[in-house]
Amino acid sequence: MNETLSLASLERRVSAQRFPKFWHDLPVRRAAIACHRQVTIAAAVAQLVATFGKARAPSDSALQRLWKQIDLAHEVAELRQVALADAPSAER
């Protein structure tokens, strides 16, 4: 699953959806997603600041919100897989 793009397709109203300031900076977004579940938020922010500079790196809270959305996307995907597995098959 391509997490870089799949976060934008979460089930919610498009008009209410907001993206972090760094969302359109693809190298920063990829690095922020790559750090998910690998290091702490503080360590990830420090690494992103060192790599991209303070102006481009997300804040602690922005990174936490992004990671929360990644976790939510994983939960939704898992629930869909369970629902599909439990759904009666048309072949039966």
ZALUM-580349 format. One record per atom (N, C-alpha, C): residue in three letters; atom name; x negated, y negated, z negated; residue number from 1. Coordinates in Angstrom, 3 decimals. Layout:
@type:ALA&atom:CA&px:X&py:Y&pz:Z&seq:NUM;
...
//
This chain:
@type:MET&atom:N&px:-0.846&py:1.186&pz:0.000&seq:1;
@type:MET&atom:CA&px:0.000&py:0.000&pz:0.000&seq:1;
@type:MET&atom:C&px:-0.887&py:-1.244&pz:0.000&seq:1;
@type:ASN&atom:N&px:-0.584&py:-2.179&pz:0.850&seq:2;
@type:ASN&atom:CA&px:-1.365&py:-3.395&pz:0.947&seq:2;
@type:ASN&atom:C&px:-0.825&py:-4.410&pz:-0.051&seq:2;
@type:GLU&atom:N&px:-1.451&py:-4.482&pz:-1.241&seq:3;
@type:GLU&atom:CA&px:-0.961&py:-5.352&pz:-2.303&seq:3;
@type:GLU&atom:C&px:-1.077&py:-6.825&pz:-1.952&seq:3;
@type:THR&atom:N&px:-2.019&py:-7.168&pz:-1.095&seq:4;
@type:THR&atom:CA&px:-2.204&py:-8.571&pz:-0.732&seq:4;
@type:THR&atom:C&px:-0.933&py:-9.143&pz:-0.124&seq:4;
@type:LEU&atom:N&px:-0.261&py:-8.372&pz:0.685&seq:5;
@type:LEU&atom:CA&px:0.939&py:-8.856&pz:1.353&seq:5;
@type:LEU&atom:C&px:2.222&py:-8.401&pz:0.678&seq:5;
@type:SER&atom:N&px:2.200&py:-7.265&pz:-0.005&seq:6;
@type:SER&atom:CA&px:3.433&py:-6.719&pz:-0.550&seq:6;
@type:SER&atom:C&px:4.016&py:-7.552&pz:-1.680&seq:6;
@type:LEU&atom:N&px:3.225&py:-8.344&pz:-2.354&seq:7;
@type:LEU&atom:CA&px:3.759&py:-9.174&pz:-3.434&seq:7;
@type:LEU&atom:C&px:4.774&py:-10.178&pz:-2.913&seq:7;
@type:ALA&atom:N&px:4.593&py:-10.605&pz:-1.674&seq:8;
@type:ALA&atom:CA&px:5.511&py:-11.578&pz:-1.095&seq:8;
@type:ALA&atom:C&px:6.851&py:-10.958&pz:-0.759&seq:8;
@type:SER&atom:N&px:6.942&py:-9.639&pz:-0.752&seq:9;
@type:SER&atom:CA&px:8.178&py:-8.992&pz:-0.367&seq:9;
@type:SER&atom:C&px:8.964&py:-8.442&pz:-1.545&seq:9;
@type:LEU&atom:N&px:8.664&py:-8.905&pz:-2.743&seq:10;
@type:LEU&atom:CA&px:9.440&py:-8.476&pz:-3.895&seq:10;
@type:LEU&atom:C&px:10.900&py:-8.884&pz:-3.710&seq:10;
@type:GLU&atom:N&px:11.794&py:-8.103&pz:-4.276&seq:11;
@type:GLU&atom:CA&px:13.211&py:-8.387&pz:-4.098&seq:11;
@type:GLU&atom:C&px:13.635&py:-9.557&pz:-4.978&seq:11;
@type:ARG&atom:N&px:13.692&py:-10.714&pz:-4.399&seq:12;
@type:ARG&atom:CA&px:14.192&py:-11.908&pz:-5.059&seq:12;
@type:ARG&atom:C&px:14.550&py:-12.927&pz:-3.990&seq:12;
@type:ARG&atom:N&px:15.260&py:-13.917&pz:-4.377&seq:13;
@type:ARG&atom:CA&px:15.662&py:-14.943&pz:-3.418&seq:13;
@type:ARG&atom:C&px:14.431&py:-15.731&pz:-2.966&seq:13;
@type:VAL&atom:N&px:14.292&py:-15.888&pz:-1.669&seq:14;
@type:VAL&atom:CA&px:13.135&py:-16.575&pz:-1.114&seq:14;
@type:VAL&atom:C&px:13.110&py:-18.030&pz:-1.568&seq:14;
@type:SER&atom:N&px:14.275&py:-18.661&pz:-1.690&seq:15;
@type:SER&atom:CA&px:14.310&py:-20.073&pz:-2.054&seq:15;
@type:SER&atom:C&px:13.794&py:-20.317&pz:-3.468&seq:15;
@type:ALA&atom:N&px:13.867&py:-19.313&pz:-4.329&seq:16;
@type:ALA&atom:CA&px:13.420&py:-19.474&pz:-5.710&seq:16;
@type:ALA&atom:C&px:11.984&py:-19.007&pz:-5.911&seq:16;
@type:GLN&atom:N&px:11.408&py:-18.395&pz:-4.910&seq:17;
@type:GLN&atom:CA&px:10.080&py:-17.818&pz:-5.067&seq:17;
@type:GLN&atom:C&px:9.014&py:-18.891&pz:-4.986&seq:17;
@type:ARG&atom:N&px:8.093&py:-18.847&pz:-5.913&seq:18;
@type:ARG&atom:CA&px:6.980&py:-19.790&pz:-5.940&seq:18;
@type:ARG&atom:C&px:5.680&py:-18.988&pz:-5.905&seq:18;
@type:PHE&atom:N&px:4.690&py:-19.582&pz:-5.287&seq:19;
@type:PHE&atom:CA&px:3.393&py:-18.939&pz:-5.191&seq:19;
@type:PHE&atom:C&px:2.362&py:-19.801&pz:-5.910&seq:19;
@type:PRO&atom:N&px:1.339&py:-19.166&pz:-6.494&seq:20;
@type:PRO&atom:CA&px:0.286&py:-19.955&pz:-7.136&seq:20;
@type:PRO&atom:C&px:-0.470&py:-20.781&pz:-6.098&seq:20;
@type:LYS&atom:N&px:-1.135&py:-21.821&pz:-6.563&seq:21;
@type:LYS&atom:CA&px:-1.852&py:-22.727&pz:-5.658&seq:21;
@type:LYS&atom:C&px:-2.909&py:-22.001&pz:-4.835&seq:21;
@type:PHE&atom:N&px:-3.492&py:-20.951&pz:-5.385&seq:22;
@type:PHE&atom:CA&px:-4.552&py:-20.241&pz:-4.674&seq:22;
@type:PHE&atom:C&px:-4.005&py:-19.175&pz:-3.722&seq:22;
@type:TRP&atom:N&px:-2.696&py:-19.007&pz:-3.636&seq:23;
@type:TRP&atom:CA&px:-2.078&py:-17.929&pz:-2.851&seq:23;
@type:TRP&atom:C&px:-2.497&py:-17.978&pz:-1.386&seq:23;
@type:HIS&atom:N&px:-2.593&py:-19.155&pz:-0.806&seq:24;
@type:HIS&atom:CA&px:-2.916&py:-19.271&pz:0.615&seq:24;
@type:HIS&atom:C&px:-4.422&py:-19.257&pz:0.885&seq:24;
@type:ASP&atom:N&px:-5.219&py:-19.192&pz:-0.168&seq:25;
@type:ASP&atom:CA&px:-6.672&py:-19.053&pz:-0.047&seq:25;
@type:ASP&atom:C&px:-6.963&py:-17.553&pz:-0.100&seq:25;
@type:LEU&atom:N&px:-6.932&py:-16.915&pz:1.050&seq:26;
@type:LEU&atom:CA&px:-6.974&py:-15.455&pz:1.130&seq:26;
@type:LEU&atom:C&px:-8.184&py:-14.821&pz:0.441&seq:26;
@type:PRO&atom:N&px:-9.406&py:-15.338&pz:0.585&seq:27;
@type:PRO&atom:CA&px:-10.530&py:-14.719&pz:-0.122&seq:27;
@type:PRO&atom:C&px:-10.347&py:-14.748&pz:-1.651&seq:27;
@type:VAL&atom:N&px:-9.813&py:-15.844&pz:-2.177&seq:28;
@type:VAL&atom:CA&px:-9.580&py:-15.930&pz:-3.619&seq:28;
@type:VAL&atom:C&px:-8.478&py:-14.956&pz:-4.027&seq:28;
@type:ARG&atom:N&px:-7.403&py:-14.896&pz:-3.233&seq:29;
@type:ARG&atom:CA&px:-6.306&py:-13.981&pz:-3.545&seq:29;
@type:ARG&atom:C&px:-6.789&py:-12.528&pz:-3.552&seq:29;
@type:ARG&atom:N&px:-7.562&py:-12.161&pz:-2.536&seq:30;
@type:ARG&atom:CA&px:-8.078&py:-10.780&pz:-2.476&seq:30;
@type:ARG&atom:C&px:-8.957&py:-10.461&pz:-3.682&seq:30;
@type:ALA&atom:N&px:-9.818&py:-11.399&pz:-4.054&seq:31;
@type:ALA&atom:CA&px:-10.701&py:-11.173&pz:-5.199&seq:31;
@type:ALA&atom:C&px:-9.896&py:-11.078&pz:-6.487&seq:31;
@type:ALA&atom:N&px:-8.867&py:-11.913&pz:-6.639&seq:32;
@type:ALA&atom:CA&px:-8.034&py:-11.883&pz:-7.846&seq:32;
@type:ALA&atom:C&px:-7.284&py:-10.563&pz:-7.950&seq:32;
@type:ILE&atom:N&px:-6.790&py:-10.063&pz:-6.834&seq:33;
@type:ILE&atom:CA&px:-6.080&py:-8.785&pz:-6.835&seq:33;
@type:ILE&atom:C&px:-7.056&py:-7.633&pz:-7.076&seq:33;
@type:ALA&atom:N&px:-8.256&py:-7.730&pz:-6.522&seq:34;
@type:ALA&atom:CA&px:-9.254&py:-6.669&pz:-6.710&seq:34;
@type:ALA&atom:C&px:-9.673&py:-6.539&pz:-8.172&seq:34;
@type:CYS&atom:N&px:-9.611&py:-7.633&pz:-8.918&seq:35;
@type:CYS&atom:CA&px:-9.993&py:-7.607&pz:-10.337&seq:35;
@type:CYS&atom:C&px:-8.909&py:-7.004&pz:-11.235&seq:35;
@type:HIS&atom:N&px:-7.696&py:-6.844&pz:-10.694&seq:36;
@type:HIS&atom:CA&px:-6.572&py:-6.365&pz:-11.502&seq:36;
@type:HIS&atom:C&px:-6.870&py:-4.998&pz:-12.108&seq:36;
@type:ARG&atom:N&px:-6.673&py:-4.904&pz:-13.404&seq:37;
@type:ARG&atom:CA&px:-6.902&py:-3.675&pz:-14.185&seq:37;
@type:ARG&atom:C&px:-8.359&py:-3.214&pz:-14.185&seq:37;
@type:GLN&atom:N&px:-9.268&py:-4.071&pz:-13.759&seq:38;
@type:GLN&atom:CA&px:-10.687&py:-3.732&pz:-13.764&seq:38;
@type:GLN&atom:C&px:-11.430&py:-4.457&pz:-14.879&seq:38;
@type:VAL&atom:N&px:-11.046&py:-5.699&pz:-15.138&seq:39;
@type:VAL&atom:CA&px:-11.687&py:-6.518&pz:-16.167&seq:39;
@type:VAL&atom:C&px:-10.610&py:-7.321&pz:-16.893&seq:39;
@type:THR&atom:N&px:-10.997&py:-7.995&pz:-17.950&seq:40;
@type:THR&atom:CA&px:-10.056&py:-8.848&pz:-18.664&seq:40;
@type:THR&atom:C&px:-9.761&py:-10.100&pz:-17.841&seq:40;
@type:ILE&atom:N&px:-8.715&py:-10.801&pz:-18.213&seq:41;
@type:ILE&atom:CA&px:-8.369&py:-12.037&pz:-17.504&seq:41;
@type:ILE&atom:C&px:-9.502&py:-13.047&pz:-17.613&seq:41;
@type:ALA&atom:N&px:-10.051&py:-13.202&pz:-18.812&seq:42;
@type:ALA&atom:CA&px:-11.137&py:-14.169&pz:-19.011&seq:42;
@type:ALA&atom:C&px:-12.349&py:-13.819&pz:-18.154&seq:42;
@type:ALA&atom:N&px:-12.690&py:-12.540&pz:-18.090&seq:43;
@type:ALA&atom:CA&px:-13.838&py:-12.116&pz:-17.283&seq:43;
@type:ALA&atom:C&px:-13.551&py:-12.312&pz:-15.795&seq:43;
@type:ALA&atom:N&px:-12.316&py:-12.039&pz:-15.371&seq:44;
@type:ALA&atom:CA&px:-11.957&py:-12.222&pz:-13.966&seq:44;
@type:ALA&atom:C&px:-12.023&py:-13.692&pz:-13.578&seq:44;
@type:VAL&atom:N&px:-11.488&py:-14.566&pz:-14.436&seq:45;
@type:VAL&atom:CA&px:-11.531&py:-16.000&pz:-14.144&seq:45;
@type:VAL&atom:C&px:-12.975&py:-16.477&pz:-14.074&seq:45;
@type:ALA&atom:N&px:-13.807&py:-16.032&pz:-15.005&seq:46;
@type:ALA&atom:CA&px:-15.220&py:-16.421&pz:-14.989&seq:46;
@type:ALA&atom:C&px:-15.896&py:-15.964&pz:-13.698&seq:46;
@type:GLN&atom:N&px:-15.584&py:-14.746&pz:-13.269&seq:47;
@type:GLN&atom:CA&px:-16.154&py:-14.217&pz:-12.031&seq:47;
@type:GLN&atom:C&px:-15.654&py:-15.013&pz:-10.821&seq:47;
@type:LEU&atom:N&px:-14.375&py:-15.351&pz:-10.797&seq:48;
@type:LEU&atom:CA&px:-13.814&py:-16.112&pz:-9.689&seq:48;
@type:LEU&atom:C&px:-14.371&py:-17.534&pz:-9.640&seq:48;
@type:VAL&atom:N&px:-14.549&py:-18.144&pz:-10.801&seq:49;
@type:VAL&atom:CA&px:-15.143&py:-19.488&pz:-10.853&seq:49;
@type:VAL&atom:C&px:-16.577&py:-19.443&pz:-10.344&seq:49;
@type:ALA&atom:N&px:-17.325&py:-18.416&pz:-10.760&seq:50;
@type:ALA&atom:CA&px:-18.717&py:-18.291&pz:-10.312&seq:50;
@type:ALA&atom:C&px:-18.804&py:-18.062&pz:-8.802&seq:50;
@type:THR&atom:N&px:-17.842&py:-17.326&pz:-8.267&seq:51;
@type:THR&atom:CA&px:-17.868&py:-17.003&pz:-6.843&seq:51;
@type:THR&atom:C&px:-17.320&py:-18.129&pz:-5.968&seq:51;
@type:PHE&atom:N&px:-16.190&py:-18.721&pz:-6.384&seq:52;
@type:PHE&atom:CA&px:-15.489&py:-19.674&pz:-5.519&seq:52;
@type:PHE&atom:C&px:-15.509&py:-21.115&pz:-6.024&seq:52;
@type:GLY&atom:N&px:-15.958&py:-21.325&pz:-7.241&seq:53;
@type:GLY&atom:CA&px:-15.953&py:-22.668&pz:-7.814&seq:53;
@type:GLY&atom:C&px:-14.669&py:-22.943&pz:-8.583&seq:53;
@type:LYS&atom:N&px:-14.738&py:-23.888&pz:-9.493&seq:54;
@type:LYS&atom:CA&px:-13.605&py:-24.183&pz:-10.367&seq:54;
@type:LYS&atom:C&px:-12.388&py:-24.692&pz:-9.601&seq:54;
@type:ALA&atom:N&px:-12.593&py:-25.429&pz:-8.525&seq:55;
@type:ALA&atom:CA&px:-11.473&py:-25.992&pz:-7.772&seq:55;
@type:ALA&atom:C&px:-10.632&py:-24.916&pz:-7.078&seq:55;
@type:ARG&atom:N&px:-11.264&py:-23.838&pz:-6.637&seq:56;
@type:ARG&atom:CA&px:-10.538&py:-22.786&pz:-5.914&seq:56;
@type:ARG&atom:C&px:-10.074&py:-21.649&pz:-6.805&seq:56;
@type:ALA&atom:N&px:-10.718&py:-21.441&pz:-7.930&seq:57;
@type:ALA&atom:CA&px:-10.384&py:-20.309&pz:-8.798&seq:57;
@type:ALA&atom:C&px:-9.081&py:-20.564&pz:-9.555&seq:57;
@type:PRO&atom:N&px:-8.294&py:-19.512&pz:-9.790&seq:58;
@type:PRO&atom:CA&px:-7.056&py:-19.677&pz:-10.544&seq:58;
@type:PRO&atom:C&px:-7.334&py:-19.880&pz:-12.034&seq:58;
@type:SER&atom:N&px:-6.376&py:-20.489&pz:-12.709&seq:59;
@type:SER&atom:CA&px:-6.481&py:-20.632&pz:-14.158&seq:59;
@type:SER&atom:C&px:-6.148&py:-19.294&pz:-14.814&seq:59;
@type:ASP&atom:N&px:-6.409&py:-19.200&pz:-16.118&seq:60;
@type:ASP&atom:CA&px:-6.073&py:-17.975&pz:-16.857&seq:60;
@type:ASP&atom:C&px:-4.591&py:-17.641&pz:-16.704&seq:60;
@type:SER&atom:N&px:-3.741&py:-18.649&pz:-16.888&seq:61;
@type:SER&atom:CA&px:-2.296&py:-18.402&pz:-16.848&seq:61;
@type:SER&atom:C&px:-1.823&py:-18.049&pz:-15.437&seq:61;
@type:ALA&atom:N&px:-2.397&py:-18.675&pz:-14.415&seq:62;
@type:ALA&atom:CA&px:-2.017&py:-18.348&pz:-13.039&seq:62;
@type:ALA&atom:C&px:-2.418&py:-16.911&pz:-12.703&seq:62;
@type:LEU&atom:N&px:-3.587&py:-16.500&pz:-13.140&seq:63;
@type:LEU&atom:CA&px:-4.034&py:-15.132&pz:-12.894&seq:63;
@type:LEU&atom:C&px:-3.173&py:-14.133&pz:-13.659&seq:63;
@type:GLN&atom:N&px:-2.801&py:-14.477&pz:-14.878&seq:64;
@type:GLN&atom:CA&px:-1.936&py:-13.593&pz:-15.676&seq:64;
@type:GLN&atom:C&px:-0.584&py:-13.421&pz:-14.991&seq:64;
@type:ARG&atom:N&px:-0.016&py:-14.494&pz:-14.466&seq:65;
@type:ARG&atom:CA&px:1.275&py:-14.404&pz:-13.774&seq:65;
@type:ARG&atom:C&px:1.160&py:-13.552&pz:-12.519&seq:65;
@type:LEU&atom:N&px:0.059&py:-13.698&pz:-11.770&seq:66;
@type:LEU&atom:CA&px:-0.152&py:-12.878&pz:-10.578&seq:66;
@type:LEU&atom:C&px:-0.244&py:-11.407&pz:-10.951&seq:66;
@type:TRP&atom:N&px:-1.032&py:-11.098&pz:-11.963&seq:67;
@type:TRP&atom:CA&px:-1.180&py:-9.705&pz:-12.384&seq:67;
@type:TRP&atom:C&px:0.138&py:-9.132&pz:-12.890&seq:67;
@type:LYS&atom:N&px:0.947&py:-9.949&pz:-13.520&seq:68;
@type:LYS&atom:CA&px:2.259&py:-9.494&pz:-13.984&seq:68;
@type:LYS&atom:C&px:3.129&py:-9.139&pz:-12.774&seq:68;
@type:GLN&atom:N&px:3.062&py:-9.941&pz:-11.709&seq:69;
@type:GLN&atom:CA&px:3.812&py:-9.658&pz:-10.489&seq:69;
@type:GLN&atom:C&px:3.313&py:-8.375&pz:-9.819&seq:69;
@type:ILE&atom:N&px:2.006&py:-8.134&pz:-9.854&seq:70;
@type:ILE&atom:CA&px:1.455&py:-6.889&pz:-9.305&seq:70;
@type:ILE&atom:C&px:2.017&py:-5.698&pz:-10.076&seq:70;
@type:ASP&atom:N&px:2.020&py:-5.795&pz:-11.406&seq:71;
@type:ASP&atom:CA&px:2.574&py:-4.716&pz:-12.221&seq:71;
@type:ASP&atom:C&px:4.049&py:-4.497&pz:-11.906&seq:71;
@type:LEU&atom:N&px:4.794&py:-5.577&pz:-11.738&seq:72;
@type:LEU&atom:CA&px:6.213&py:-5.470&pz:-11.401&seq:72;
@type:LEU&atom:C&px:6.396&py:-4.809&pz:-10.038&seq:72;
@type:ALA&atom:N&px:5.575&py:-5.171&pz:-9.068&seq:73;
@type:ALA&atom:CA&px:5.655&py:-4.566&pz:-7.737&seq:73;
@type:ALA&atom:C&px:5.390&py:-3.069&pz:-7.802&seq:73;
@type:HIS&atom:N&px:4.434&py:-2.655&pz:-8.635&seq:74;
@type:HIS&atom:CA&px:4.145&py:-1.228&pz:-8.804&seq:74;
@type:HIS&atom:C&px:5.336&py:-0.513&pz:-9.444&seq:74;
@type:GLU&atom:N&px:5.952&py:-1.140&pz:-10.437&seq:75;
@type:GLU&atom:CA&px:7.113&py:-0.537&pz:-11.097&seq:75;
@type:GLU&atom:C&px:8.268&py:-0.374&pz:-10.121&seq:75;
@type:VAL&atom:N&px:8.522&py:-1.398&pz:-9.303&seq:76;
@type:VAL&atom:CA&px:9.605&py:-1.331&pz:-8.315&seq:76;
@type:VAL&atom:C&px:9.328&py:-0.214&pz:-7.318&seq:76;
@type:ALA&atom:N&px:8.102&py:-0.104&pz:-6.853&seq:77;
@type:ALA&atom:CA&px:7.745&py:0.947&pz:-5.896&seq:77;
@type:ALA&atom:C&px:7.925&py:2.330&pz:-6.513&seq:77;
@type:GLU&atom:N&px:7.530&py:2.490&pz:-7.764&seq:78;
@type:GLU&atom:CA&px:7.698&py:3.782&pz:-8.438&seq:78;
@type:GLU&atom:C&px:9.171&py:4.125&pz:-8.615&seq:78;
@type:LEU&atom:N&px:9.985&py:3.134&pz:-8.978&seq:79;
@type:LEU&atom:CA&px:11.415&py:3.375&pz:-9.136&seq:79;
@type:LEU&atom:C&px:12.058&py:3.753&pz:-7.813&seq:79;
@type:ARG&atom:N&px:11.617&py:3.141&pz:-6.720&seq:80;
@type:ARG&atom:CA&px:12.145&py:3.498&pz:-5.405&seq:80;
@type:ARG&atom:C&px:11.789&py:4.936&pz:-5.041&seq:80;
@type:GLN&atom:N&px:10.559&py:5.333&pz:-5.348&seq:81;
@type:GLN&atom:CA&px:10.152&py:6.702&pz:-5.047&seq:81;
@type:GLN&atom:C&px:10.972&py:7.702&pz:-5.847&seq:81;
@type:VAL&atom:N&px:11.220&py:7.411&pz:-7.116&seq:82;
@type:VAL&atom:CA&px:12.025&py:8.294&pz:-7.953&seq:82;
@type:VAL&atom:C&px:13.455&py:8.360&pz:-7.435&seq:82;
@type:ALA&atom:N&px:14.010&py:7.210&pz:-7.060&seq:83;
@type:ALA&atom:CA&px:15.376&py:7.176&pz:-6.536&seq:83;
@type:ALA&atom:C&px:15.495&py:7.964&pz:-5.244&seq:83;
@type:LEU&atom:N&px:14.494&py:7.848&pz:-4.372&seq:84;
@type:LEU&atom:CA&px:14.523&py:8.609&pz:-3.127&seq:84;
@type:LEU&atom:C&px:14.383&py:10.104&pz:-3.379&seq:84;
@type:ALA&atom:N&px:13.569&py:10.459&pz:-4.340&seq:85;
@type:ALA&atom:CA&px:13.384&py:11.877&pz:-4.658&seq:85;
@type:ALA&atom:C&px:14.642&py:12.473&pz:-5.280&seq:85;
@type:ASP&atom:N&px:15.382&py:11.673&pz:-6.054&seq:86;
@type:ASP&atom:CA&px:16.589&py:12.152&pz:-6.713&seq:86;
@type:ASP&atom:C&px:17.828&py:12.068&pz:-5.844&seq:86;
@type:ALA&atom:N&px:17.754&py:11.344&pz:-4.739&seq:87;
@type:ALA&atom:CA&px:18.916&py:11.173&pz:-3.858&seq:87;
@type:ALA&atom:C&px:19.218&py:12.495&pz:-3.174&seq:87;
@type:PRO&atom:N&px:20.514&py:12.788&pz:-3.030&seq:88;
@type:PRO&atom:CA&px:20.866&py:14.042&pz:-2.333&seq:88;
@type:PRO&atom:C&px:20.418&py:13.979&pz:-0.877&seq:88;
@type:SER&atom:N&px:19.849&py:15.045&pz:-0.430&seq:89;
@type:SER&atom:CA&px:19.332&py:15.108&pz:0.935&seq:89;
@type:SER&atom:C&px:20.473&py:15.355&pz:1.907&seq:89;
@type:ALA&atom:N&px:20.413&py:14.755&pz:3.061&seq:90;
@type:ALA&atom:CA&px:21.427&py:14.938&pz:4.089&seq:90;
@type:ALA&atom:C&px:21.333&py:16.332&pz:4.711&seq:90;
@type:GLU&atom:N&px:20.171&py:16.971&pz:4.534&seq:91;
@type:GLU&atom:CA&px:19.964&py:18.306&pz:5.112&seq:91;
@type:GLU&atom:C&px:20.591&py:19.403&pz:4.275&seq:91;
@type:ARG&atom:N&px:20.927&py:19.131&pz:3.021&seq:92;
@type:ARG&atom:CA&px:21.458&py:20.174&pz:2.138&seq:92;
@type:ARG&atom:C&px:22.877&py:20.491&pz:2.445&seq:92;
//
